[in-house]
Amino acid sequence: MRHLVLALAVSTFAACGPSGDPTGIENVTCPPESTLTYENFGRDLIDTKCLECHDGDERPNLATQAAIIRNKDEILDLAVYTDAMPEEEDMPLAERELLGEWIACGAP
């Protein structure tokens, strides 16, 4: 019974959250030659695409590199594997791919 309750809670939460169309990106990896860092990629992308909503009370708060790392799975689900985020901003597929790479590398 406990598993059923948990499954219902998870499906209800998922149904209430933002949804988007699949981007076609199904798996992200960290290429050994990746040079993406928070300083040369992550900060600017998060600042321009996410912080209008996720820099305060809106959850998750993505104002710091540590917060981004803590929320990496949600970012992948909503902004890389689907186009649910950003809601008010268009993000090209190439940017989503780079975001996935950067996160897969640990968002250094």
C-alpha positions in Angstrom: 0.0 0.0 0.0 2.8 2.4 0.9 4.3 2.0 -2.6 1.0 2.7 -4.2 0.6 5.9 -2.2 4.2 7.0 -3.1 3.5 6.2 -6.8 0.3 8.3 -6.8 2.1 11.2 -5.1 4.9 11.2 -7.6 2.5 11.0 -10.6 0.3 13.8 -9.2 3.4 16.0 -8.6 4.7 15.3 -12.1 1.3 16.2 -13.6 1.2 19.6 -11.7 4.7 20.6 -12.8 5.7 22.2 -16.0 5.7 19.9 -19.0 7.3 20.3 -22.4 8.0 18.5 -25.6 11.0 16.2 -25.9 14.0 17.9 -27.4 15.4 14.7 -29.0 18.3 14.8 -26.5 18.0 11.5 -24.7 21.4 11.1 -22.9 24.1 13.5 -22.0 27.8 12.7 -21.5 30.9 14.6 -20.6 33.3 14.5 -23.5 37.0 14.3 -22.3 37.8 17.4 -24.4 35.0 19.5 -22.8 36.2 23.0 -21.9 32.8 24.3 -20.5 33.0 25.8 -17.1 30.7 27.9 -14.9 32.9 30.9 -15.7 32.9 30.6 -19.5 29.5 29.0 -20.0 27.2 28.2 -17.1 27.0 31.6 -15.4 26.0 33.5 -18.5 23.5 30.8 -19.7 21.8 30.6 -16.2 21.8 34.4 -15.8 20.1 35.0 -19.2 17.8 32.0 -19.4 16.9 31.1 -15.8 17.4 33.7 -13.2 14.5 35.9 -14.2 12.4 33.4 -12.4 14.8 31.2 -10.4 16.6 33.9 -8.4 14.5 34.1 -5.4 11.3 32.5 -4.2 10.7 30.5 -7.3 11.9 26.9 -6.8 14.4 25.8 -7.5 16.6 28.8 -6.8 19.5 28.6 -9.3 21.4 31.7 -8.2 24.6 29.9 -7.3 26.8 27.2 -8.9 26.2 24.9 -5.8 22.4 25.3 -6.3 22.7 24.4 -10.0 24.6 21.3 -9.1 22.0 20.3 -6.4 19.3 20.7 -9.0 21.1 19.1 -12.0 18.5 16.3 -12.5 15.6 18.7 -12.6 17.5 21.0 -15.0 18.3 18.1 -17.3 14.6 17.0 -17.3 13.1 20.4 -17.8 15.7 22.2 -20.0 17.7 19.6 -21.8 15.6 16.5 -22.4 12.4 18.6 -22.8 11.7 22.2 -23.6 9.6 22.9 -20.5 12.1 25.5 -19.4 12.7 28.2 -19.8 9.0 29.1 -20.0 9.3 32.6 -21.3 12.5 32.4 -23.3 13.4 30.4 -26.4 16.5 28.2 -26.0 18.1 26.8 -29.2 18.8 23.0 -29.3 22.5 23.7 -29.5 22.4 25.6 -26.2 20.4 22.7 -24.6 23.1 20.3 -25.8 25.8 22.4 -24.3 23.9 22.7 -21.0 23.6 19.0 -20.9 27.3 18.5 -21.6 28.2 21.1 -18.9 26.0 19.4 -16.3 27.2 15.9 -17.3 30.7 17.1 -16.6 29.7 18.1 -13.1 28.9 21.8 -13.9 32.6 22.8 -13.1 
